[in-house]
Each structure stands twice: as C-alpha cells, then as structure tokens.
Amino acid sequence: MDIVIEHDRRPIKMWTDGVEVEESAMGQLRNVAGLDIVWPHVAVMPDVHWGIGATVGSVIPTRRAIIPAAVGVDIGCGMIAARTTLDANAVGAQRMREVIEDRIPVGGPGVRGSWSEERFRNVRHDPEEHAWADLDERWDAIVRKHSMLEGAAAGQLGTLGSGNHFIELCVEEGDPASRLWVMLHSGSRGPGNRIGRYFIEKAKEERLRLHPALGDPDLAWLSEGVPVFDDYVEAVEWAQDFARVSRELMLARVIGGLHYVAQVGEGGPLAFATTVMANCHHNYVRRERHFGEDVWVTRKGAVSARAGEFGIIPGSMGARSFIVRGLGNPESFETCSHGAGRRMSRGQAKREIPLARHIEATAGVECRKDAGVLDESPDAYKDIDAVMAAQRDLVEPVHVLKQFVCVKG
C-alpha cells in the first residue's frame, strides 16, 4: 500500500503496486480527498481509472453526506456467480450462447434489450413480474415524490443491458470434473440511470445554493437533514435492490437454459445442482462503521471484502476471473477491486485495437468478434494478474475461472 498525503487533503491510500495509474485519475482522487465531508482517507483499488463523476476503483467514506455522482448512474451494478455440478463438456458453447440470447434480453437502451422487445412478446416472464410486484409499491412512492423519474422500469428487470455487462459460462482452472460456472454482470438499467442523473442534478443545485466555491460540480453532495437526502437514500436503496434481484432472475434463466440443453442433448438427460457463491454490488453506497465512526461508504467500482465474505473479480473477455474471500483489511474499508480496470478509454480502444487482435485475444471463447465490441476487448483492460497481486492483503483467491462463452449486449 502506498500513501499519498498532500496539504489540505485527506490521505489517499493506494493498492496499486505494479499497475498503471493515469494522471487524470490521480487528479480526480486529489479533488475528492480535498472535500471536508471525506473522512478519514480515500482508498484506491488496483483497477483504478478515470471515471465519469468520480474515479472508478475508489472507496469514498463521507460524514453525514453522500456524493451522488460518485455512486454514479449504474446504481447497484455488480456480479453474481454460481457453480454447478454439470460437466462443461456436456454443453455446446455455440448452442448455449444461442439459448442465453434467446432467453434474456440484451443490449439497450429503451425497448431494445427489454421485455418489450418484439421477439419477447410471446415469452412468459412470470418470475420477473412476480419479483417486480415486490419493487412496484416502493417505486410508485418514489415516483410520486419525483415525477421526473417516471419511465420504463418493470420491463427492464431481469435484462442484461449493454456496455461492459455480460453473461459468461466458465470452468475452474485445475478442476478435473470440469464443473460449469455461470457468472454475470449487470445493474439497475434505465430506472437506476434516471435516479442517478436526477439526484446528481439535485446535488448540483444544493452546491450552488450552499457551497458555491466548490470546484468540480460532479463532487456536489447531499447532506443529512435535507429532505432530498432522504429521498436519494430511498431511491438508491431501491435501485440497489432492483439490480440484485435482476441478477438473480437472469441467473435463474441461464440455469434454466442449461437444464434445457442438458435434457435434450446427446446421451440422455443430465441432472445437476447449483450453488450461488456470491451476489455483490460494486457501484453503490451503504452506511457502515469504520474507525469508530458511522460513515457513508461509496464504492465506485469496488467490492466489499469483509473477513470471510465472498466476492467476484472478473478479468476481461479473454482473461481469467476470480472468486475471492475477503481478508477484512480495515485500511481499505474492507474492500477489493471490482475487476481488471480499463487501461484504454472506449474511444481509444475502438481506434487502436485491430479487429484481428481482438479475434486472437478471444480465441477459444464463444463470443462476439466484431468491431462493435472492440472497446471491451482484452487489450482495453489492465493485466488481471497484476491487479490481483497488488491486493493480496485485501483478498485471497478461492476459485480461478476461465470463460468459454461470453454474451454481451
């Protein structure tokens, strides 16, 4: 761990030994560390990189306030992973990719990638409708107070989205039984995006009213005691629940697809069991107690890693991923990285990564191999092994996975 201390700023504690950190990200971190509401320090994970609003791969504890732009607009974005007893060799990669894409809406925004998409008109999605019933009343209460948030919500529950969201089938390195794993990455979709953008603007309005000298408007915060603060906490907790449930629903649909393929495959029906290993957010805020004080902990591209807690750290489309056990390091606010972390912006990756290089880097993976996913190509990300080495005092790897199917929006 390296510690950066500058005049009039909180310390910045960084787990970045052996990985690159661009100056634009350091500039963002210095700005955050200069805020009076931040206490006692900022923690930086090895997948750190510049982000919209705040630095991805950072942990920002705040006293009696939350920075909505630090939480971001993909509220509750995170991962779920499950291990099955099914032999991965019994599942055809191309066939399974087709089944997943037939069962789960992918892409977006808007109607595309939702249950309103034409190809899903006749598909039953009773589990999604049942799960929405538990969220509906809370959503209505939020929209009654903030009508600008109204829009498509129910139709996006249990859908993947686009960008870096994915569904993968994997096997564990060194597993002689070749047991199949399912891992997926998604968040709160359209409603979470609207919540994030709306309250970011509300925070900026508060900044102009109460803190006009604040430099970066994206670091505007909402303070406890102000009614809009309570409304934001209500909305953000709803979005985090939406994201968690959405991942559970998609996992169930993938498992259902596996059962379907296993039942109709050659050699007769195959039975298998499933164990969910983790379902964890990595863009979220939660009230926690650290160093003897209650603070709001914002993890922007970072995962809770309390002692004994399981988490998920994916690599990229062609790299290894890790199921980890937290070590409960207090200096990191019991946190670890959420992935490898970008080393290229999306625009840079699309300009600089040749399609032939992407095809080579994803050899052996059934996935999209077109120019539309160059921004998600392995070369756009940091070396996951270096990232893991830099945080060996935060987590311990329990399972090392390699994907053979990757579905992206």
C-alpha positions as CSV (number, residue, x, y, z in Angstrom):
1,M,0.0,0.0,0.0
2,D,1.2,3.5,-0.9
3,I,0.0,6.6,0.9
4,V,-0.3,10.0,-0.8
5,I,-0.6,12.9,1.6
6,E,-0.9,16.5,0.3
7,H,-1.6,19.7,2.1
8,D,-5.2,20.4,2.9
9,R,-6.3,17.0,1.7
10,R,-7.2,13.7,3.3
11,P,-4.6,10.9,2.8
12,I,-5.1,8.7,-0.3
13,K,-4.2,5.1,0.4
14,M,-3.5,3.1,-2.8
15,W,-3.2,-0.6,-3.6
16,T,-1.6,0.0,-7.0
17,D,1.9,-1.5,-6.8
18,G,2.8,-2.9,-10.2
19,V,-0.2,-1.4,-12.1
20,E,-0.5,1.9,-14.0
21,V,-2.5,4.8,-12.7
22,E,-3.2,7.6,-15.2
23,E,-2.7,11.2,-14.1
24,S,-6.4,12.1,-14.9
25,A,-7.4,9.5,-12.3
26,M,-5.0,11.0,-9.7
27,G,-6.4,14.4,-10.4
28,Q,-9.9,13.1,-9.6
29,L,-8.7,11.5,-6.4
30,R,-7.0,14.6,-5.2
31,N,-10.2,16.6,-5.7
32,V,-12.1,14.0,-3.7
33,A,-9.5,14.0,-0.9
34,G,-9.9,17.8,-0.6
35,L,-13.5,17.6,0.4
36,D,-14.3,18.4,4.0
37,I,-17.0,15.7,4.1
38,V,-14.5,12.9,3.3
39,W,-13.1,11.1,6.4
40,P,-10.6,9.6,7.3
41,H,-9.0,8.8,4.0
42,V,-9.7,7.7,0.4
43,A,-8.9,4.1,-0.6
44,V,-7.8,3.3,-4.1
45,M,-8.0,-0.2,-5.6
46,P,-5.6,-1.6,-8.3
47,D,-8.2,-1.4,-11.1
48,V,-8.4,2.4,-10.7
49,H,-9.0,4.5,-13.7
50,W,-10.6,7.8,-14.6
51,G,-14.4,7.8,-14.4
52,I,-17.4,10.0,-15.0
53,G,-18.2,11.8,-11.8
54,A,-15.6,10.1,-9.7
55,T,-12.7,7.7,-10.1
56,V,-13.5,4.1,-10.8
57,G,-11.8,1.8,-8.3
58,S,-12.1,4.2,-5.4
59,V,-13.7,4.0,-1.9
60,I,-15.0,7.3,-0.6
61,P,-16.2,7.5,3.0
62,T,-18.2,10.6,3.9
63,R,-19.6,12.1,7.1
64,R,-23.3,12.9,7.1
65,A,-23.3,13.3,3.3
66,I,-23.3,11.4,0.0
67,I,-21.9,12.4,-3.4
68,P,-24.5,11.1,-5.9
69,A,-22.1,11.4,-8.9
70,A,-19.6,9.2,-7.0
71,V,-22.2,6.5,-6.7
72,G,-22.9,7.1,-10.4
73,V,-25.8,6.2,-12.7
74,D,-25.5,2.4,-12.9
75,I,-26.5,2.1,-9.3
76,G,-26.1,-1.4,-7.8
77,C,-24.1,-2.6,-10.8
78,G,-22.4,-5.8,-9.8
79,M,-21.8,-9.5,-10.2
80,I,-23.3,-12.9,-9.4
81,A,-21.6,-16.2,-9.8
82,A,-22.8,-19.8,-9.3
83,R,-21.1,-23.2,-9.5
84,T,-22.9,-26.2,-11.0
85,T,-22.2,-29.9,-10.9
86,L,-22.7,-30.1,-14.7
87,D,-19.7,-31.2,-16.8
88,A,-19.0,-28.2,-19.0
89,N,-18.0,-30.6,-21.8
90,A,-21.7,-31.7,-22.0
91,V,-22.7,-28.2,-23.1
92,G,-22.1,-27.0,-26.6
93,A,-20.7,-23.5,-26.4
94,Q,-22.4,-22.1,-29.5
95,R,-25.7,-23.7,-28.6
96,M,-25.6,-22.4,-25.1
97,R,-24.8,-18.9,-26.3
98,E,-27.9,-19.0,-28.6
99,V,-30.1,-20.3,-25.7
100,I,-28.9,-17.5,-23.4
101,E,-29.6,-14.8,-26.0
102,D,-33.0,-16.3,-26.7
103,R,-33.9,-16.3,-23.0
104,I,-32.6,-12.9,-21.8
105,P,-32.9,-9.5,-23.4
106,V,-29.5,-8.0,-24.1
107,G,-28.5,-4.5,-25.2
108,G,-30.3,-1.2,-25.0
109,P,-31.3,1.4,-24.1
110,G,-35.1,1.7,-24.3
111,V,-37.3,-1.0,-25.8
112,R,-34.2,-2.8,-27.2
113,G,-32.9,-5.1,-24.6
114,S,-36.2,-5.1,-22.6
115,W,-39.1,-7.5,-22.3
116,S,-41.0,-5.1,-24.6
117,E,-38.7,-6.1,-27.5
118,E,-40.7,-7.7,-30.3
119,R,-39.0,-11.1,-30.1
120,F,-40.1,-11.5,-26.4
121,R,-43.7,-10.6,-27.0
122,N,-44.8,-14.2,-26.5
123,V,-42.2,-15.2,-24.0
124,R,-43.5,-15.9,-20.5
125,H,-41.6,-14.0,-17.8
126,D,-43.7,-14.7,-14.7
127,P,-40.7,-14.7,-12.3
128,E,-39.8,-11.2,-13.4
129,E,-43.4,-10.0,-13.0
130,H,-43.6,-11.6,-9.6
131,A,-40.3,-10.0,-8.5
132,W,-41.5,-6.6,-9.8
133,A,-44.5,-6.8,-7.5
134,D,-42.2,-6.6,-4.5
135,L,-40.5,-3.5,-6.0
136,D,-43.5,-1.8,-7.5
137,E,-45.0,-0.2,-4.4
138,R,-41.7,1.3,-3.4
139,W,-41.1,2.6,-7.0
140,D,-44.5,4.2,-7.1
141,A,-43.8,6.0,-3.8
142,I,-40.5,7.4,-5.2
143,V,-42.1,8.5,-8.5
144,R,-45.0,10.2,-6.6
145,K,-42.4,12.5,-5.0
146,H,-40.2,12.9,-8.1
147,S,-42.3,12.5,-11.2
148,M,-39.3,13.1,-13.4
149,L,-38.1,9.6,-12.6
150,E,-41.2,8.0,-14.2
151,G,-40.4,5.8,-17.2
152,A,-39.8,2.1,-18.2
153,A,-38.8,0.1,-15.2
154,A,-40.7,-3.2,-14.9
155,G,-39.8,-4.2,-18.5
156,Q,-36.0,-4.0,-17.7
157,L,-36.0,-6.2,-14.6
158,G,-34.1,-9.3,-15.4
159,T,-32.4,-7.9,-18.5
160,L,-28.6,-7.5,-19.2
161,G,-28.1,-4.1,-20.6
162,S,-25.1,-3.1,-22.7
163,G,-21.5,-1.8,-22.4
164,N,-19.4,-4.0,-20.1
165,H,-22.3,-6.0,-18.9
166,F,-22.0,-9.7,-19.7
167,I,-23.1,-13.3,-19.1
168,E,-20.3,-15.9,-19.1
169,L,-20.0,-19.7,-18.8
170,C,-16.7,-20.7,-17.2
171,V,-14.7,-23.6,-15.9
172,E,-12.4,-23.6,-12.9
173,E,-8.7,-24.0,-13.6
174,G,-7.4,-27.4,-12.4
175,D,-10.9,-28.8,-11.8
176,P,-10.7,-32.5,-13.1
177,A,-14.6,-32.6,-13.1
178,S,-14.8,-29.5,-15.4
179,R,-17.8,-28.3,-13.4
180,L,-19.5,-25.4,-15.2
181,W,-19.8,-22.0,-13.6
182,V,-22.2,-19.2,-14.5
183,M,-21.1,-15.6,-14.0
184,L,-22.9,-12.4,-15.0
185,H,-22.5,-8.6,-14.6
186,S,-25.4,-6.1,-14.7
187,G,-27.0,-3.3,-12.8
188,S,-30.2,-1.2,-12.3
189,R,-30.7,-0.4,-16.0
190,G,-32.9,2.5,-17.0
191,P,-34.6,3.3,-13.7
192,G,-31.2,3.4,-11.9
193,N,-29.8,5.6,-14.6
194,R,-32.7,8.1,-14.2
195,I,-32.3,8.1,-10.4
196,G,-28.6,8.7,-10.7
197,R,-28.9,11.6,-13.2
198,Y,-31.8,13.2,-11.4
199,F,-30.1,13.3,-8.0
200,I,-26.8,14.4,-9.4
201,E,-28.5,17.5,-10.7
202,K,-30.3,17.9,-7.3
203,A,-26.9,17.8,-5.6
204,K,-25.5,20.4,-8.0
205,E,-28.5,22.7,-7.2
206,E,-27.6,22.3,-3.5
207,R,-24.0,23.1,-4.3
208,L,-24.9,26.4,-6.0
209,R,-27.1,27.3,-3.0
210,L,-24.8,26.2,-0.1
211,H,-21.3,25.7,-1.5
212,P,-20.8,28.0,-4.5
213,A,-17.0,27.8,-4.1
214,L,-16.8,24.0,-4.7
215,G,-14.6,23.4,-7.7
216,D,-15.7,20.2,-9.5
217,P,-19.5,20.2,-9.8
218,D,-19.6,16.4,-10.0
219,L,-18.4,16.4,-6.4
220,A,-21.5,18.1,-5.2
221,W,-23.1,16.3,-2.3
222,L,-26.4,16.0,-0.5
223,S,-26.3,16.4,3.3
224,E,-28.2,14.6,6.0
225,G,-31.1,16.7,7.3
226,V,-32.1,17.9,3.9
227,P,-35.3,16.2,2.6
228,V,-33.8,15.5,-0.8
229,F,-31.1,13.5,1.0
230,D,-33.6,11.1,2.5
231,D,-35.3,10.8,-0.9
232,Y,-32.0,9.9,-2.5
233,V,-31.2,7.2,0.0
234,E,-34.7,5.8,-0.5
235,A,-34.2,5.8,-4.3
236,V,-30.7,4.5,-4.3
237,E,-31.5,1.6,-2.0
238,W,-34.4,0.7,-4.3
239,A,-32.1,0.7,-7.3
240,Q,-29.6,-1.5,-5.5
241,D,-32.3,-3.9,-4.7
242,F,-33.5,-3.8,-8.3
243,A,-30.0,-4.7,-9.5
244,R,-29.5,-7.5,-7.0
245,V,-32.9,-9.1,-7.9
246,S,-32.3,-8.6,-11.6
247,R,-29.1,-10.6,-11.4
248,E,-30.8,-13.4,-9.5
249,L,-33.5,-13.6,-12.2
250,M,-31.0,-13.7,-15.1
251,L,-29.0,-16.4,-13.3
252,A,-32.2,-18.5,-12.9
253,R,-32.9,-18.1,-16.7
254,V,-29.4,-19.2,-17.6
255,I,-29.6,-22.2,-15.3
256,G,-33.0,-23.0,-16.9
257,G,-31.3,-22.9,-20.3
258,L,-28.6,-25.2,-19.0
259,H,-31.3,-27.7,-17.8
260,Y,-33.0,-27.5,-21.2
261,V,-29.8,-28.2,-23.1
262,A,-28.8,-31.0,-20.8
263,Q,-32.2,-32.6,-21.1
264,V,-32.2,-32.6,-24.9
265,G,-28.5,-33.3,-25.5
266,E,-27.0,-36.5,-26.8
267,G,-26.7,-39.2,-24.2
268,G,-29.9,-38.6,-22.4
269,P,-31.0,-36.1,-19.7
270,L,-28.4,-34.9,-17.2
271,A,-29.2,-33.7,-13.7
272,F,-27.1,-31.2,-11.8
273,A,-27.1,-29.0,-8.8
274,T,-26.3,-25.3,-8.5
275,T,-24.7,-23.3,-5.7
276,V,-24.7,-19.5,-5.7
277,M,-21.3,-18.3,-4.5
278,A,-21.8,-14.5,-4.4
279,N,-24.1,-11.7,-5.5
280,C,-22.2,-8.4,-4.9
281,H,-22.6,-4.8,-5.9
282,H,-19.6,-2.8,-7.0
283,N,-21.3,0.6,-7.6
284,Y,-23.2,1.5,-4.5
285,V,-23.4,3.4,-1.2
286,R,-24.0,1.9,2.2
287,R,-23.8,3.2,5.8
288,E,-21.0,1.4,7.7
289,R,-18.9,1.8,10.8
290,H,-15.2,2.3,10.3
291,F,-12.5,3.6,12.7
292,G,-15.1,4.1,15.4
293,E,-17.5,6.3,13.4
294,D,-20.5,5.8,11.2
295,V,-19.9,7.0,7.6
296,W,-21.5,6.6,4.2
297,V,-19.2,4.4,2.2
298,T,-19.4,4.8,-1.6
299,R,-17.7,2.1,-3.5
300,K,-17.2,3.2,-7.1
301,G,-16.0,0.2,-9.0
302,A,-15.1,-1.7,-5.8
303,V,-16.4,-4.7,-3.9
304,S,-17.0,-5.3,-0.2
305,A,-14.3,-7.7,1.2
306,R,-15.2,-8.2,4.8
307,A,-13.3,-11.1,6.5
308,G,-14.7,-14.3,5.1
309,E,-17.0,-12.6,2.6
310,F,-17.0,-14.0,-0.9
311,G,-16.6,-11.6,-3.9
312,I,-16.2,-11.7,-7.6
313,I,-13.3,-10.1,-9.6
314,P,-13.7,-10.6,-13.3
315,G,-10.9,-10.2,-15.9
316,S,-11.9,-9.4,-19.4
317,M,-13.4,-11.3,-22.4
318,G,-10.2,-13.4,-22.8
319,A,-8.7,-13.3,-19.3
320,R,-9.1,-15.2,-16.0
321,S,-11.7,-14.3,-13.3
322,F,-11.5,-14.8,-9.6
323,I,-13.9,-15.8,-6.8
324,V,-12.2,-14.4,-3.7
325,R,-12.6,-14.4,0.0
326,G,-12.2,-11.1,1.8
327,L,-9.5,-10.6,4.4
328,G,-11.2,-7.6,6.1
329,N,-8.4,-5.1,5.8
330,P,-9.6,-2.0,7.7
331,E,-7.3,0.4,5.8
332,S,-9.2,-0.4,2.5
333,F,-12.6,-0.1,4.4
334,E,-12.8,-3.9,3.9
335,T,-12.8,-3.6,0.1
336,C,-11.2,-5.0,-3.0
337,S,-11.2,-4.3,-6.8
338,H,-14.2,-5.0,-9.0
339,G,-12.2,-6.2,-12.0
340,A,-9.1,-5.6,-14.1
341,G,-9.9,-1.9,-14.7
342,R,-9.6,-0.1,-18.0
343,R,-6.3,0.9,-19.5
344,M,-7.9,2.5,-22.6
345,S,-11.0,4.6,-22.9
346,R,-13.7,3.2,-25.1
347,G,-12.9,5.6,-27.9
348,Q,-9.2,4.8,-27.7
349,A,-9.8,1.1,-27.8
350,K,-12.0,1.3,-30.8
351,R,-9.4,3.4,-32.6
352,E,-6.3,1.4,-31.7
353,I,-7.3,-2.2,-31.3
354,P,-7.4,-4.1,-34.6
355,L,-10.2,-6.5,-35.1
356,A,-7.7,-9.2,-35.9
357,R,-6.1,-8.7,-32.5
358,H,-9.5,-8.9,-30.7
359,I,-10.2,-12.2,-32.5
360,E,-6.8,-13.6,-31.5
361,A,-7.2,-12.4,-27.8
362,T,-10.6,-14.2,-27.5
363,A,-9.6,-17.4,-29.2
364,G,-11.4,-20.3,-27.5
365,V,-14.3,-18.1,-26.3
366,E,-17.7,-18.2,-28.0
367,C,-18.5,-14.5,-28.1
368,R,-18.9,-11.5,-30.4
369,K,-15.9,-11.0,-32.6
370,D,-16.9,-7.8,-34.4
371,A,-15.9,-4.1,-34.3
372,G,-18.8,-3.3,-32.0
373,V,-17.1,-4.8,-29.0
374,L,-13.5,-3.6,-29.5
375,D,-14.0,-1.3,-26.5
376,E,-14.4,-4.5,-24.4
377,S,-11.5,-6.4,-25.9
378,P,-8.9,-7.8,-23.5
379,D,-6.3,-5.3,-24.6
380,A,-8.5,-2.4,-23.4
381,Y,-8.0,-3.7,-19.8
382,K,-5.2,-4.0,-17.3
383,D,-3.4,-7.3,-16.6
384,I,-5.7,-9.0,-14.1
385,D,-2.8,-11.0,-12.6
386,A,-1.0,-7.7,-11.8
387,V,-4.2,-6.4,-10.3
388,M,-4.6,-9.5,-8.1
389,A,-1.0,-9.3,-6.9
390,A,-1.4,-5.7,-5.9
391,Q,-4.3,-6.6,-3.5
392,R,-3.0,-9.7,-1.9
393,D,-3.6,-8.2,1.6
394,L,-7.2,-7.5,0.7
395,V,-8.5,-10.8,-0.6
396,E,-7.4,-14.4,-1.2
397,P,-8.4,-16.2,-4.5
398,V,-10.6,-19.3,-3.8
399,H,-11.6,-20.2,-7.4
400,V,-9.8,-19.2,-10.6
401,L,-12.2,-19.3,-13.6
402,K,-11.7,-19.2,-17.4
403,Q,-14.7,-18.4,-19.6
404,F,-15.6,-20.3,-22.8
405,V,-18.9,-18.5,-23.6
406,C,-19.4,-14.7,-23.2
407,V,-22.6,-12.9,-24.1
408,K,-22.6,-9.1,-24.3
409,G,-25.2,-6.6,-25.1
